[in-house]
Amino acid sequence: MKKFISILTICCCLSMSFTFRGCFPDFYLSVYQMYLLQFGIIFSGDESTENVFGIGIGNSGLIVTSYGIDTIIFTPKNSGTTQNLNGLKIQPTSYQPLVTAVGNNGVITRSTDQGETWTVSPAVTSSNLYAVDISGGVQFAAGDNGVILISWNHGATWSIQQSGTTRNLKGIGTTGGPVVAVGEKGTILRTTNSGQNWINVSLPDTTINLYCVSQKTRQNFNATNFYIAGSQGNIYKSTDNGTTWSLKNSGTTNTLRSIFFSGNDSGAVSGDNGTVRMTTNAGETWFSDTIFNGVSGSII
């Protein structure tokens, strides 16, 4: 049986064909017309061999795949849609990873063969979708007008859940149990029963827009910590499954659009004006690294 581990990578680039060398930083990548890129690794058998692949998404239904560690050349694939794609998730299954991409006008497309072929799921909303994640085998997607979707069959079909808000939702994530969705005007929603009920635990400060939620990885075993980030450089941490939130000093006022933890203590956020901030103490303090000096533009 194959084992699967997902990795997220961040970088800036102006070409659809380029080379990475050395080990991957654990973040997202923003490149050219591409919006997001996630890398995955499949280990076969005794883990003596590995297959590294990447999935990138972007405007007008752009999906590209890549393979390899040293040299990475992207190959366009037929996504089945011309809608802009905004969110991506590579999810482990017993054999092949399930890849799900969401986008404008409620489009959801998925692949069960490492991004080689894609199938568009029947649409249940016309709202733009921005984020997708999985909790206990159940998939969630979030988007404009407070839309939250759920799928019980690996994304083949979806249904709308009552979120209790009409505010636009930009991020959704899980630690493996509870699920948290975030959005404009400080909106934070959480569920502990697979979305049957969404509890509003929004911030009192409605001037803040929230864009991202940390997602659980195989290296991150702390099932109670959540991290969210957004405008004005705000980072919030929860140690009780998203019930309460405390503000952390990010050291920047730039908008933060992506957050990722590779383990219980190590994580990073990225955002506008080439901003990258890191932590090694579970999000209590954040710092910059000179390796990112000179980076410009939005890093998503």
C-alpha positions as CSV (number, residue, x, y, z in Angstrom):
1,M,0.0,0.0,0.0
2,K,1.2,3.5,-0.8
3,K,1.7,6.1,1.9
4,F,0.9,9.8,1.2
5,I,2.3,13.0,2.6
6,S,1.4,16.5,1.3
7,I,3.8,19.4,1.3
8,L,3.0,23.0,0.5
9,T,5.6,25.3,-1.1
10,I,6.1,29.0,-1.5
11,C,8.1,31.0,-4.1
12,C,7.8,33.8,-6.6
13,C,8.4,33.2,-10.3
14,L,7.6,34.6,-13.7
15,S,7.8,31.5,-15.8
16,M,5.8,28.3,-16.2
17,S,9.0,26.3,-16.3
18,F,11.7,26.6,-13.7
19,T,14.0,24.7,-11.3
20,F,13.9,24.2,-7.6
21,R,17.1,23.0,-5.8
22,G,17.5,21.8,-2.3
23,C,14.6,21.0,0.1
24,F,11.2,22.7,-0.2
25,P,10.2,25.4,2.2
26,D,6.8,24.4,3.7
27,F,4.5,27.0,2.1
28,Y,2.4,28.0,-0.8
29,L,3.7,29.2,-4.2
30,S,2.4,32.1,-6.3
31,V,3.6,32.2,-9.9
32,Y,2.7,34.0,-13.1
33,Q,-1.0,33.2,-13.9
34,M,-0.9,30.4,-11.4
35,Y,-2.7,31.2,-8.1
36,L,-1.8,28.2,-5.9
37,L,0.6,25.3,-6.1
38,Q,0.7,22.4,-3.7
39,F,3.3,19.6,-3.7
40,G,2.6,16.0,-2.6
41,I,4.9,13.0,-2.1
42,I,3.8,9.4,-2.4
43,F,6.0,6.8,-0.8
44,S,5.7,3.3,-2.2
45,G,6.1,0.1,-0.2
46,D,8.9,0.4,2.4
47,E,9.3,4.2,1.5
48,S,12.6,3.4,-0.3
49,T,11.1,5.2,-3.4
50,E,9.1,8.3,-3.6
51,N,7.1,10.1,-6.3
52,V,7.0,13.9,-5.9
53,F,4.2,15.7,-7.8
54,G,2.8,19.2,-7.8
55,I,-0.7,20.6,-8.7
56,G,-1.1,24.3,-9.6
57,I,-4.3,26.2,-10.3
58,G,-5.1,29.7,-11.7
59,N,-7.3,31.9,-13.8
60,S,-9.6,30.6,-16.6
61,G,-9.6,27.0,-15.3
62,L,-5.8,26.7,-15.4
63,I,-4.5,23.5,-13.9
64,V,-0.9,22.3,-14.3
65,T,0.9,19.2,-12.9
66,S,4.6,18.6,-12.3
67,Y,6.8,15.7,-11.2
68,G,10.3,15.5,-9.9
69,I,12.5,17.0,-7.1
70,D,15.4,18.9,-8.8
71,T,13.8,20.1,-12.0
72,I,10.1,20.9,-12.2
73,I,8.4,21.5,-15.5
74,F,4.7,22.2,-15.5
75,T,2.3,20.4,-17.9
76,P,-1.2,21.9,-18.5
77,K,-4.2,19.7,-17.9
78,N,-7.8,19.9,-18.9
79,S,-9.6,21.0,-15.7
80,G,-13.1,20.8,-17.3
81,T,-13.9,24.4,-16.5
82,T,-12.9,28.0,-17.7
83,Q,-13.8,29.5,-14.3
84,N,-11.0,31.0,-12.2
85,L,-9.8,28.5,-9.6
86,N,-9.1,29.9,-6.2
87,G,-8.5,27.0,-3.7
88,L,-6.8,23.7,-3.8
89,K,-6.4,20.7,-1.5
90,I,-4.4,17.5,-1.9
91,Q,-5.9,14.9,0.5
92,P,-4.5,11.4,1.4
93,T,-6.5,8.3,0.5
94,S,-5.7,4.7,0.9
95,Y,-4.0,4.6,-2.5
96,Q,-4.1,7.6,-4.7
97,P,-4.4,11.2,-3.3
98,L,-7.7,13.0,-3.9
99,V,-7.2,16.5,-5.3
100,T,-9.9,19.0,-5.1
101,A,-10.0,22.6,-6.7
102,V,-12.7,25.2,-6.1
103,G,-13.4,28.4,-7.9
104,N,-15.7,31.1,-9.2
105,N,-19.4,30.5,-9.8
106,G,-19.4,27.5,-7.5
107,V,-17.2,25.4,-9.6
108,I,-15.6,22.3,-8.0
109,T,-13.3,20.0,-10.0
110,R,-11.5,16.9,-8.6
111,S,-8.9,14.3,-9.6
112,T,-8.1,10.8,-8.3
113,D,-5.0,10.2,-10.5
114,Q,-2.6,12.9,-9.2
115,G,-4.1,15.6,-11.4
116,E,-3.9,13.8,-14.8
117,T,-7.7,13.9,-15.4
118,W,-10.3,16.1,-13.8
119,T,-14.1,15.8,-13.3
120,V,-16.3,18.7,-12.5
121,S,-18.9,18.1,-9.7
122,P,-22.5,19.1,-10.2
123,A,-22.8,22.8,-9.1
124,V,-25.0,23.6,-6.1
125,T,-24.2,27.3,-5.8
126,S,-23.3,30.3,-8.0
127,S,-21.2,31.9,-5.3
128,N,-17.4,32.1,-5.7
129,L,-15.6,29.5,-3.7
130,Y,-12.1,30.2,-2.2
131,A,-11.1,27.3,0.1
132,V,-11.5,23.6,0.6
133,D,-10.4,21.1,3.3
134,I,-11.2,17.7,4.8
135,S,-12.2,16.5,8.2
136,G,-12.6,12.9,9.1
137,G,-13.3,11.9,5.5
138,V,-15.8,14.8,5.0
139,Q,-14.9,17.6,2.6
140,F,-15.8,21.3,3.2
141,A,-15.7,24.3,0.9
142,A,-16.3,28.0,1.7
143,G,-17.0,31.1,-0.4
144,D,-19.0,34.3,-0.9
145,N,-22.3,35.1,0.7
146,G,-21.6,32.8,3.7
147,V,-21.7,29.7,1.5
148,I,-20.3,26.5,3.1
149,L,-20.6,23.3,1.2
150,I,-20.2,19.7,2.4
151,S,-19.4,16.4,0.6
152,W,-19.7,12.9,2.1
153,N,-18.5,11.1,-1.0
154,H,-15.0,12.5,-1.7
155,G,-16.3,15.5,-3.6
156,A,-18.5,13.7,-6.1
157,T,-21.6,15.6,-4.9
158,W,-22.0,18.6,-2.6
159,S,-24.8,20.1,-0.5
160,I,-25.2,23.6,1.0
161,Q,-25.0,24.0,4.8
162,Q,-26.6,26.8,6.8
163,S,-23.6,28.8,8.0
164,G,-25.7,31.6,9.7
165,T,-23.9,34.4,7.9
166,T,-24.1,36.2,4.6
167,R,-20.5,37.5,4.9
168,N,-18.0,36.3,2.3
169,L,-15.9,33.4,3.6
170,K,-12.3,33.2,2.4
171,G,-10.7,30.3,4.3
172,I,-11.6,27.0,5.9
173,G,-9.5,24.5,7.8
174,T,-9.5,21.7,10.3
175,T,-7.2,20.1,12.9
176,G,-8.7,16.8,12.1
177,G,-11.9,17.2,14.1
178,P,-13.5,20.7,14.5
179,V,-13.6,22.9,11.4
180,V,-13.1,26.7,11.3
181,A,-14.2,29.0,8.5
182,V,-13.1,32.7,8.3
183,G,-13.9,35.7,6.2
184,E,-14.6,39.4,5.9
185,K,-15.3,41.7,8.9
186,G,-13.7,39.4,11.4
187,T,-16.0,36.5,10.7
188,I,-15.1,33.2,12.4
189,L,-17.4,30.2,12.4
190,R,-16.7,26.8,13.9
191,T,-18.3,23.4,13.9
192,T,-17.7,20.2,16.0
193,N,-20.4,18.1,14.4
194,S,-19.5,17.9,10.7
195,G,-21.3,21.2,10.0
196,Q,-24.7,20.3,11.3
197,N,-24.4,23.5,13.4
198,W,-22.0,26.4,12.8
199,I,-21.2,28.6,15.9
200,N,-20.3,32.2,15.4
201,V,-17.2,33.2,17.4
202,S,-16.4,36.2,15.2
203,L,-13.9,39.0,16.3
204,P,-15.4,42.1,17.8
205,D,-13.2,44.2,15.4
206,T,-15.2,44.3,12.1
207,T,-12.4,46.3,10.3
208,I,-10.4,43.1,9.9
209,N,-10.8,40.7,7.0
210,L,-9.6,37.1,7.5
211,Y,-8.2,35.1,4.6
212,C,-6.8,31.8,5.8
213,V,-6.9,29.0,8.4
214,S,-4.0,26.7,9.2
215,Q,-4.7,23.1,8.1
216,K,-3.6,20.0,9.8
217,T,-0.6,18.0,8.3
218,R,0.8,14.6,9.2
219,Q,3.6,16.4,11.0
220,N,1.3,18.5,13.1
221,F,-0.1,16.4,15.9
222,N,-1.6,19.2,18.1
223,A,-5.3,18.7,17.5
224,T,-6.5,21.8,19.5
225,N,-4.5,24.6,18.0
226,F,-5.8,26.8,15.2
227,Y,-4.2,29.8,13.5
228,I,-5.9,32.4,11.3
229,A,-4.5,35.5,9.5
230,G,-5.7,38.4,7.5
231,S,-5.6,42.2,7.0
232,Q,-3.5,44.6,9.0
233,G,-1.0,41.8,9.6
234,N,-3.3,40.2,12.1
235,I,-2.6,36.6,13.3
236,Y,-4.9,35.0,15.8
237,K,-4.2,31.7,17.7
238,S,-6.7,29.4,19.4
239,T,-5.7,26.6,21.8
240,D,-9.2,25.3,22.4
241,N,-10.4,24.1,19.0
242,G,-11.4,27.6,17.8
243,T,-13.6,28.6,20.7
244,T,-11.5,31.6,21.8
245,W,-8.8,33.5,20.0
246,S,-5.8,35.6,21.0
247,L,-4.0,38.2,18.9
248,K,-0.3,37.6,18.2
249,N,2.2,40.2,17.0
250,S,3.2,39.4,13.5
251,G,5.7,42.2,13.1
252,T,4.0,43.5,9.9
253,T,0.9,45.5,8.9
254,N,0.7,43.9,5.5
255,T,-2.3,41.8,4.6
256,L,-1.6,38.1,5.3
257,R,-3.2,35.6,2.9
258,S,-1.8,32.1,3.6
259,I,-0.7,30.3,6.8
260,F,0.8,26.9,7.2
261,F,2.3,24.8,10.1
262,S,4.6,22.0,9.2
263,G,4.7,20.8,12.8
264,N,3.4,21.7,16.3
265,D,5.8,24.6,16.6
266,S,7.1,25.6,13.1
267,G,4.9,27.6,10.8
268,A,4.8,30.6,8.5
269,V,2.5,33.2,7.0
270,S,2.8,35.0,3.7
271,G,1.0,37.9,2.0
272,D,1.2,41.3,0.3
273,N,4.4,43.1,-0.6
274,G,6.4,39.9,-0.4
275,T,5.7,39.4,3.3
276,V,6.9,36.1,4.9
277,R,6.9,35.7,8.6
278,M,7.9,32.5,10.5
279,T,7.5,31.0,14.0
280,T,9.3,28.2,15.8
281,N,7.3,28.5,19.1
282,A,3.8,27.6,18.0
283,G,2.9,31.0,16.9
284,E,3.7,33.0,20.0
285,T,6.3,35.1,18.3
286,W,7.0,35.7,14.6
287,F,10.2,36.7,12.7
288,S,11.5,37.3,9.2
289,D,14.4,35.6,7.4
290,T,16.9,37.3,5.1
291,I,16.3,34.5,2.5
292,F,13.1,36.4,1.5
293,N,14.7,39.8,1.2
294,G,13.9,41.4,-2.2
295,V,10.7,39.4,-2.6
296,S,7.8,41.5,-3.9
297,G,4.2,41.1,-4.9
298,S,1.6,39.1,-3.2
299,I,2.6,35.6,-1.9
300,I,-0.6,33.6,-1.5
